[in-house]
Amino acid sequence: MSNYKIQSPIDSRNAGIRNELLVLNILRTHGQMSQSGLCRQADLSSSTVSYIIGRLREKNLIIEEYGQSASRGAKPVLISINPTGRFVLGIEINPTDIFAGLFDFNCKLTESIRTTITAEQNIGEIVKLIEITARGLLSKHNITEKMTAGIGLAVSGSISKAGVVELSSPMGWKAVPLRAMLQERFDCPVSVHATRVRLLAEKIIDPTLTSQNILYLNVANGVGGHIISDGRLIHGTDNRSGEIGHIVIDANGPRCGCGHKGCLEAYISGPALAAKIRNDLTTADSQLVPMIAEGDLPTDVLAKWGQALKNNDAYALKLQKYVADKLTPIAATAINCYDPEVVILAGYVCMQCFDYLAEAIRRHIETDVFDNLSRQISIIPAKAGDKAIIIGTASAILREFAEPA
């Protein structure tokens, strides 16, 4: 009896789609390449790659052009991604705004826009605003939904595989079927991502970041610890990996947005620190007192804290130590768990005092990390900036993209 498994038509179609995706990802990673180069990278036969290239050509997803020949023979045909073959939208949802970016098929940003939202707006109103923002960007650039590979939304919190926001502390959302609410408004695919996709943006922004094992510590509206392990972004069983912000550091501490008491996020997230600063400044002697305005957002308050740090303000320096004392033991624990080669510090809190936090983590590595003397761990600042989530969301869509037959 033969051991070969006969593929059904569905199996064959899915295999074809997977191979198309493989070739597209190779081109996106390595750039322009010959067919023979693709055969080597994909470990596929020449006939298979020829068939895939034909399919991608029909879908207008690749560009073919003649390269230079070292001999008098035929010039090689070089294949690359067609940047205008498809487009994607990456959308970040924050407590204060919707940040949307339109990207081409090479994940190059075409245009971005911020739309303000308020705490008074309900989920239905926010979804409508997302729709208006998305359609506006597509329409402005004459892009149809057929030419849109996907619309990706990113929200801080627990996101199910079905695109339900199970819990978002910053947004105050529970069991919100966000993907379903948007998908019924669009013909192109809609997906919902946790904010860990921002780590993918670092790989795009910084080509020298080649490490396959990265720990990304983000302290902003929330607190997260995202991981690339052996080259793969870790999501976890229910897409909840990396929620270090909800490690309880004091069971009698302040109430967190998740409902528990004493979570790390309840102490050092941007909103938590902004509230602490406002409270402390009622009695503290600090140059921050006249700087903080009533209408300042957490990002504004923390930026002014950063200015005070540069001026060696005593209260600002004390708060810097407070953040480090809370974050660094958790960072050391994460290093023990995930064994990264690179640690990236990100978020508008970390960026105010990167050098101090990096040095504090290095000290904890010396005392709290197993076999620390044999480790070579780089600690670097994030480079993707405020566009990290929309770039990462677009990258996640493009990594998964393959148009069905």
For each residue, the residues with C-beta under 8 A, 3 or more apart:
1:
2:
3:
4:
5:
6:
7: 11 12 15
8: 11 12
9: 12 13
10: 13 14
11: 7 8 14 15
12: 7 8 9 15 16
13: 9 10 16 17 404 405
14: 10 11 17 18
15: 7 11 12 18 19
16: 12 13 19 20 52 55 405
17: 13 14 20 21 402 403 404 405
18: 14 15 21 22 402
19: 15 16 22 23 42 44 48 52
20: 16 17 23 24 52 55 56 402 403
21: 17 18 24 25 400 401 402
22: 18 19 25 26 42 44
23: 19 20 26 27 38 42 49 52 53 56
24: 20 21 27 28 56 61 81 401 402
25: 21 22 28 29 399
26: 22 23 29 30 33 38 41 42
27: 23 24 30 31 32 33 38 62 79 80 81
28: 24 25 81 106 107 398
29: 25 26
30: 26 27 33 37 41
31: 27 80
32: 27 67 78 79 80
33: 26 27 30 37 38 41 78 79 80
34: 37 38 67 76 77 78 79
35: 38 39 46 49 50 53 77 79
36: 39 40 46 76
37: 30 33 34 40 41
38: 23 26 27 33 34 35 41 42 44 49 53 79
39: 35 36 42 43 44 45 46 49
40: 36 37 43
41: 26 30 33 37 38
42: 19 22 23 26 38 39 49
43: 39 40
44: 19 22 38 39 48 49 52
45: 39 48 49
46: 35 36 39 49 50
47: 50 51
48: 19 44 45 51 52
49: 23 35 38 39 42 44 45 46 52 53
50: 35 46 47 53 54
51: 47 48 54 55
52: 16 19 20 23 44 48 49 55 56
53: 23 35 38 49 50 56 57 62 64 79
54: 50 51 57 58
55: 16 20 51 52 58 59
56: 20 23 24 52 53 59 61 62
57: 53 54 60 61 62 64
58: 54 55
59: 55 56 85 403
60: 57 82 85
61: 24 56 57 81 82 85 86 105 403
62: 27 53 56 57 79 80 81 82 85
63: 79 80 81 82
64: 53 57 77 78 79
65: 77 78 80
66: 75 76 77 78
67: 32 34 75 76 77 78
68: 75
69: 72 73 74 75 76
70:
71:
72: 69
73: 69
74: 69
75: 66 67 68 69
76: 34 36 66 67 69
77: 34 35 64 65 66 67
78: 32 33 34 64 65 66 67
79: 27 32 33 34 35 38 53 62 63 64
80: 27 31 32 33 62 63 65
81: 24 27 28 61 62 63 85 105 106
82: 60 61 62 63 85 105
83: 104 105 106 108
84: 87 104 105
85: 59 60 61 62 81 82 105
86: 61 105 147 148 149 401
87: 84 102 103 104 105 110 138 141 143 147 148 149
88: 102 103 105 107 148 149 150 151 152 394 397 398 401
89: 100 101 102 103 134 137 138 148 150 151 152 394
90: 100 101 103 152 154 389 390 391 392 393 394 397
91: 98 99 100 101 130 133 134 151 152 153 154 390 393
92: 98 99 100 153 154 195 389 390 393
93: 98 126 130 153 154 155 171
94: 97 98 99 117 156 170 221
95: 117 119 170 171 172 221 271
96: 116 117 297
97: 94 114 115 116 117
98: 91 92 93 94 114 115 117 126 129 130 133
99: 91 92 94 112 113 114 386 389 390
100: 89 90 91 92 112 113 114 115 130 133 134 137 390
101: 89 90 91 109 110 111 112 113 387 390 391 394
102: 87 88 89 109 110 111 112 137 138 141 143
103: 87 88 89 90 107 108 109 110 390 391 394 398
104: 83 84 87 107 108 110
105: 61 81 82 83 84 85 86 87 88 149 398
106: 28 81 83
107: 28 88 103 104 204 391 394 395 398
108: 83 103 104
109: 101 102 103 112 387 390 391
110: 87 101 102 103 104 141
111: 101 102 137 140 141
112: 99 100 101 102 109 387 390
113: 99 100 101 133 136 137
114: 97 98 99 100
115: 97 98 100 129 133
116: 96 97
117: 94 95 96 97 98 121 126 129
118: 121
119: 95
120:
121: 117 118 125 126 129
122: 125 126
123: 126 127 173 176 178 181
124: 127 128 181
125: 121 122 128 129
126: 93 98 117 121 122 123 129 130
127: 123 124 130 131 178 181 182 185
128: 124 125 131 132
129: 98 115 117 121 125 126 132 133
130: 91 93 98 100 126 127 133 134 153 182
131: 127 128 134 135 182 185 186
132: 128 129 135 136
133: 91 98 100 113 115 129 130 136 137
134: 89 91 100 130 131 137 138 151 186
135: 131 132 138 139
136: 113 132 133 139 140
137: 89 100 102 111 113 133 134 140 141
138: 87 89 102 134 135 141 143 144 145 148
139: 135 136 142 143
140: 111 136 137
141: 87 102 110 111 137 138
142: 139
143: 87 102 138 139 147 148
144: 138 147 148
145: 138 148 186 187 188
146: 187 188
147: 86 87 143 144
148: 86 87 88 89 138 143 144 145 151 188
149: 86 87 88 105 188 189 397 398 401 403
150: 88 89 188 189 190 191 397 400 401
151: 88 89 91 134 148 182 186 188 189 190 191
152: 88 89 90 91 190 191 192 193 197 393 394 396 397
153: 91 92 93 130 178 179 182 190 191 192 193 393
154: 90 91 92 93 192 193 194 195 197 198 389 390 392 393
155: 93 159 165 168 171 173 178 192 194 195
156: 94 168 169 170 171 194 195 221 222 224
157: 165 166 167 168 169 170 171 173 194 222
158: 165 166 167 168 194 238 239 240 243
159: 155 163 164 165 166 192 193 194 239
160: 163 164 166 238 239
161: 238 239
162: 177 179 180
163: 159 160 177 178 179 180 183 190 191 192
164: 159 160 175 176 177 178 179 180 192
165: 155 157 158 159 168 171 173 174 175 176 178 192
166: 157 158 159 160 174 175
167: 157 158 173 174 258
168: 155 156 157 158 165 171 172 173 174 176
169: 156 157 172 222 256 257 258 265
170: 94 95 156 157 221 222 257 269 271
171: 93 95 155 156 157 165 168
172: 95 168 169 257
173: 123 155 157 165 167 168 176
174: 165 166 167 168
175: 164 165 166
176: 123 164 165 168 173 181
177: 162 163 164 180 181
178: 123 127 153 155 163 164 165 181 182 192
179: 153 162 163 164 182 183 190 191 192
180: 162 163 164 177 183 184
181: 123 124 127 176 177 178 184 185
182: 127 130 131 151 153 178 179 185 186 190
183: 163 179 180 186 189 190
184: 180 181
185: 127 131 181 182
186: 131 134 145 151 182 183 190
187: 145 146
188: 145 146 148 149 150 151
189: 149 150 151 183 397
190: 150 151 152 153 163 179 182 183 186
191: 150 151 152 153 163 179 396 397 400
192: 152 153 154 155 159 163 164 165 178 179
193: 152 153 154 159 196 197 392 393 396
194: 154 155 156 157 158 159 197 235 239 240
195: 92 154 155 156 198 218 222 224 389
196: 193 199 216 224 226 233 235 241 242
197: 152 154 193 194 200 201 233 389 392 393 395 396
198: 154 195 201 202 216 218 226 346 382 384 388 389 391 392
199: 196 202 203 214 216 226 227 228 233 344 392
200: 197 203 204 233 391 392 395 396 399
201: 197 198 204 205 384 387 388 389 391 392 395
202: 198 199 205 206 209 214 216 344 382 383 384 388
203: 199 200 206 209 395
204: 107 200 201 384 391 395
205: 201 202 383 384 391
206: 202 203 209 383
207:
208:
209: 202 203 206 214 342
210:
211: 214 228 340 341 342
212: 228 229 230 231 341
213: 228 229 230 338 339 340 341 342
214: 199 202 209 211 227 228 340 341 342 343 344
215: 225 226 227 331 334 335 338 340 342 343 344
216: 196 198 199 202 224 225 226 227 228 343 344 346 382
217: 224 225 244 327 331 334 343 344 345 346 347 350
218: 195 198 222 223 224 225 226 346 347 350 382
219: 223 268 269 270 323 327 345 346 347 348 349 350
220: 223 269 270 346 347 348 349
221: 94 95 156 170 269 270 271 298
222: 156 157 169 170 195 218 245 265 269
223: 218 219 220 244 245 264 265 268 269
224: 156 195 196 216 217 218 242 243 244 245
225: 215 216 217 218 242 243 244 245 330 331 334
226: 196 198 199 215 216 218 233 234 241 242
227: 199 214 215 216 233 234 241 242 338 340
228: 199 211 212 213 214 216 231 232 233 234
229: 212 213 232 234 338
230: 212 213
231: 212 228
232: 228 229
233: 196 197 199 200 226 227 228
234: 226 227 228 229 241 242
235: 194 196 239 241
236: 239 240 241 242
237: 240
238: 158 160 161
239: 158 159 160 161 194 235 236
240: 158 194 236 237 243
241: 196 226 227 234 235 236
242: 196 224 225 226 227 234 236
243: 158 224 225 240 246 247
244: 217 223 224 225 247 264 330 334
245: 222 223 224 225 263 264 265 269
246: 243 256 258 260 263 264 265
247: 243 244 263 264 330
248: 251 253 260 261 262 263
249: 253 262 263 264 267 326 330
250: 253 261 262
251: 248 261 262
252: 261 262
253: 248 249 250 261 262 263 266 267
254: 261 262 266 267 272
255: 259 260 261 266
256: 169 246 259 260 261 262 263 265 266
257: 169 170 172 265 266
258: 167 169 246 263 265
259: 255 256
260: 246 248 255 256 263
261: 248 250 251 252 253 254 255 256 266
262: 248 249 250 251 252 253 254 256 266
263: 245 246 247 248 249 253 256 258 260 266 267
264: 223 244 245 246 247 249 267 268 326 327 330
265: 169 222 223 245 246 256 257 258 268 269 272
266: 253 254 255 256 257 261 262 263 269 272
267: 249 253 254 263 264 272 326
268: 219 223 264 265 272 273 322 323 326 327 349
269: 170 219 220 221 222 223 245 265 266 272 273 349
270: 219 220 221 273 274 298 299 302 347 348 349
271: 95 170 221 274 275 298
272: 254 265 266 267 268 269 275 276
273: 268 269 270 276 277 298 301 302 305 319 323 349
274: 270 271 277 278 296 297 298 301 302
275: 271 272 278 279
276: 272 273 279 280 319
277: 273 274 280 281 288 292 301 305 319
278: 274 275 281 282 292 301
279: 275 276 282
280: 276 277 283 284 315 319
281: 277 278 284 286 288 289 292 315
282: 278 279
283: 280
284: 280 281 288 289 315
285: 289 314 315
286: 281 289 308 313 314 315 316
287: 290 291 308 311 313 316
288: 277 281 284 291 292 304 305 308 313 315 316
289: 281 284 285 286 292
290: 287
291: 287 288 304 307 308
292: 277 278 281 288 289 296 301 304
293: 296 300
294:
295:
296: 274 292 293 300 301 304
297: 96 274 300 301
298: 221 270 271 273 274 301 302 348
299: 270 302 303 348
300: 293 296 297 303 304
301: 273 274 277 278 292 296 297 298 304 305
302: 270 273 274 298 299 305 306 348 349 352
303: 299 300 306 307 348 352
304: 288 291 292 296 300 301 307 308
305: 273 277 288 301 302 308 309 316 319 352
306: 302 303 309 310 351 352 353
307: 291 303 304 310 311
308: 286 287 288 291 304 305 311 313 315 316
309: 305 306 312 313 316 317 320 352 353
310: 306 307
311: 287 307 308 316
312: 309 316 317
313: 286 287 288 308 309 316 317
314: 285 286 317 318
315: 280 281 284 285 286 288 308 318 319
316: 286 287 288 305 308 309 311 312 313 319 320
317: 309 312 313 314 320 321
318: 314 315 321 322
319: 273 276 277 280 305 315 316 322 323
320: 309 316 317 323 324 352 353 356
321: 317 318 324 325
322: 268 318 319 325 326
323: 219 268 273 319 320 326 327 349 353 357
324: 320 321 327 328 353 356 357 360
325: 321 322 328 329
326: 249 264 267 268 322 323 329 330
327: 217 219 264 268 323 324 330 331 357 360 361
328: 324 325 331 332 357 360 361 363 364
329: 325 326 332 333 364 368
330: 225 244 247 249 264 326 327 333 334
331: 215 217 225 327 328 334 335 343 361 364
332: 328 329 335 336 361 364 365 368 369
333: 329 330 336 337 368
334: 215 217 225 244 330 331 337 338
335: 215 331 332 338 339 340 343 365 369 377
336: 332 333 339 368 369 370
337: 333 334
338: 213 215 227 229 334 335
339: 213 335 336
340: 211 213 214 215 227 335 343 377
341: 211 212 213 214 376 377 378
342: 209 211 213 214 215 377 378 379 380
343: 214 215 216 217 331 335 340 361 377 378 379 380
344: 199 202 214 215 216 217 379 380 381 382
345: 217 219 350 351 354 357 358 379 380 381 382
346: 198 216 217 218 219 220 350 351 381 382 384 388
347: 217 218 219 220 270 350 351 382
348: 219 220 270 298 299 302 303 351 352
349: 219 220 268 269 270 273 302 323 352
350: 217 218 219 345 346 347 353 354 357 381 382
351: 306 345 346 347 348 354 381 382
352: 302 303 305 306 309 320 348 349
353: 306 309 320 323 324 350 356 357
354: 345 350 351 357 358 381
355: 358 359
356: 320 324 353 359 360
357: 323 324 327 328 345 350 353 354 360 361
358: 345 354 355 361 362 379
359: 355 356 362 363
360: 324 327 328 356 357 363 364
361: 327 328 331 332 343 357 358 364 365 379
362: 358 359 365 366 379
363: 328 359 360 366 367
364: 328 329 331 332 360 361 367 368 369
365: 332 335 361 362 368 369 372 375 377
366: 362 363 369 372
367: 363 364
368: 329 332 333 336 364 365
369: 332 335 336 364 365 366 372 375
370: 336
371: 374 375
372: 365 366 369 375
373:
374: 371
375: 365 369 371 372
376: 341
377: 335 340 341 342 343 365
378: 341 342 343
379: 342 343 344 345 358 361 362
380: 342 343 344 345
381: 344 345 346 350 351 354
382: 198 202 216 218 344 345 346 347 350 351 385 388
383: 202 205 206
384: 198 201 202 204 205 346 387 388 391 392
385: 382 388
386: 99
387: 101 109 112 201 384 390 391
388: 198 201 202 346 382 384 385 391 392
389: 90 92 99 154 195 197 198 201 392 393
390: 90 91 92 99 100 101 103 109 112 154 387 393 394
391: 90 101 103 107 109 198 200 201 204 205 384 387 388 394 395
392: 90 154 193 197 198 199 200 201 384 388 389 395 396
393: 90 91 92 152 153 154 193 197 389 390 396 397
394: 88 89 90 101 103 107 152 390 391 397 398
395: 107 197 200 201 203 204 391 392 398 399
396: 152 191 193 197 200 392 393 399 400
397: 88 90 149 150 152 189 191 393 394 400 401
398: 28 88 103 105 107 149 394 395 401
399: 25 200 395 396
400: 21 150 191 396 397
401: 21 24 86 88 149 150 397 398
402: 17 18 20 21 24
403: 17 20 59 61 149
404: 13 17
405: 13 16 17
